[in-house]
Amino acid sequence: MDQPDPEPSPTSAREQRRTQRLQSFADEPLVAWTQGWVSREIRLHGVFAARTLDFAVLTDTSLCLVSTGFFSRRPRRRVFSAPLADLLVSNETVGRGRRLRISSPASRPLRLELRDNDETAAFAAALVARTPGIAPSDTPDAEPDDTQ
């Protein structure tokens, strides 16, 4: 006898709803998404930068950042979108996770600080692989570029 499929866990149902909501902000199918602290790169960044936990959404041709609701922490609105062909991304490993520096000619650089887990590592790898070039790293503890 066939056993019925187990009910999806609340976590997976929540992740499916979140993915569907993030898909509504992108114009094409999602490649990957993650949550991270987004801020503009400014002087004395560690002290003065306003950081918010937002969603980063990657498609085959673009990257967009989606802000979250204050109380609900659900994806609310797209606050940044750029084609991957225009971006330079540096991937730095830091003590508590990973930091991506995203530069484009149209705006000031952004910093996306990610937790240290497999999902964020896969997101960072997919983003770096889809951008045409890698900006030089600012810190000496950055991972070496071995794409040559």
N, C-alpha and C positions, 0 to 999 in steps of 0.2 A: 504494500500500500504506500501510496505517496504521502509524505508528510507535508502539511501546508508550509509555505514559506514563513519564516519567523517575521514578526512585526518589526518594522524598522525602528531602531532605537531613537529616542528623542534627539540625541546629538546628531545623528545622520539626517533626520528630517529637518532639523534646524540648519544644518550645513547646506542641504538642498535648497531650502527657501532663500538662504543668504546668497547662494550661487545664482539662483534665478533672479534675484533682485540686482545683483552686480551685473548680470548679463544685460539687464535693461539699460544700463549706462554705457555699454559698449556697442559699437556698430557692427561687430562681427563676433564669431565664437571666441570664448575665452581660452587662453592657453594655460594661464595660472593666475592665482590671486593670493594675497596675503594681507595681514594687518601689520602696520608699523607706525612709528612716530615720524611724522613729516614736519619739516621746518625749512625755512629759508636759510641759506648760508649767510651769516653776518659776522661781523667782527665780534670777538668774545662770544662765540656761538654757545658754548657750554653754559654760560651764565644768563644771557639775555634772550635766547631764541624761544619763541612760543612753540611748544610742540603739542601736537594732537595725535591721538591714536586713530588713524584712518586706514582705508583700504587702498591697496595698490592693485590695479587690474591690468593684466598683460594680454594683448591679443597678438596675432601674427604681425600686424603692422603698426600698432600704437600702444602707448602706455597712458593710462588715466588714473587719477587719484580721486577717490570718492570719500567725502566727509561723512562723519557719523552723527547721529542724533545725540543730543546732550544726555538725556535720560535713558533712551532706549538702546543706544549704541548700535542701531541699525544703519545700514547705508542710506544716506539721504540725498546728496547731490554731488554731481561731478564738479570738482574744483580745478582740475588740471587735466589737459589732454594734449598729447604731442605725438607726431609720427616717430617711430623708432629710427628712421633714417636721419632725423635731425638731432638725435640725442648722443651724448657721450656719457658713458657710465663707468665709474671706478668702483670696484668692489673691495672693501677693506674689512678684515676680520679684527674685531675689537674685543675687549675683555668680556663683555656681556652678550655678545652676539655678532652682528654683521652691520656694516654701514655702507650704504650705496650713495655715492655723490652723482647726481643727475644734472648734467649741464646741457643747455640748448642755447642757440643764438637768440631766441625770442624772449628769454626770461633769465632772471638770476638763477644761480645753481640752487638745487634743492638737496636736502639730506633726508634719506629714508633709513631710519634705524630699525633693525629687525631683531627679533628674538633669535636665540640659538636653537634651532630645531631643523628637522629634515625638510619640512614644508618650505621654510624660508630659504634654506640653502638651494632647493630646487627652483624656487622663484628667482633668486638672484642669478643662478646659472642660466636659466632660460632668458632672462633679461639681457645679461651680458652677451650671450650667444647671438641674440637677434639685433644687437646694435652694431653699426658699422665700425666703430672704433672705440678704443678705451682711453679715457682721459688719464693723464699721469696721476699717480697717487700722491696725496699730500702728506701722508704719515709714513714713518719708517717701518711700522709694524704691519704694513699692508702685504697681502699675498703677492708673490711674484707673478708676473704675466708670462705664462708658458704656452701661449697660443701660436708661437712662431714655428 
